[in-house]
Amino acid sequence: MNLKTIAFILVAIGIVLIFLATPKIIDSIPFLKGVSPKYIIIPGVILVGIGMIIVMSGSEGKKHSYHHKTKMGEEVPIFHNKEIIGYRITK
């Protein structure tokens, strides 16, 4: 399993925990009757947060890449000082 799939599973579990923390659901499930909703909501929010951080950090590396693959080869930027003035294709 890749990291993004695990992150989405964590988010899903967190959303289910947040849903379970509503008073009507807590009263309908026998083993949750004595549990305070904050003990269910806090781990749910933490799991959603961790999952979102993992998803966002995994896609960040692809955004800032200057190298684009084409059928002819890889596009590499041509710099003049700090500006990109064009691209060339390397094979």
Helices and strands as residue ranges (DSSP letters): H 3-20, H 23-28, G 30-32, H 38-63, E 68-69, E 74-80, E 83-90
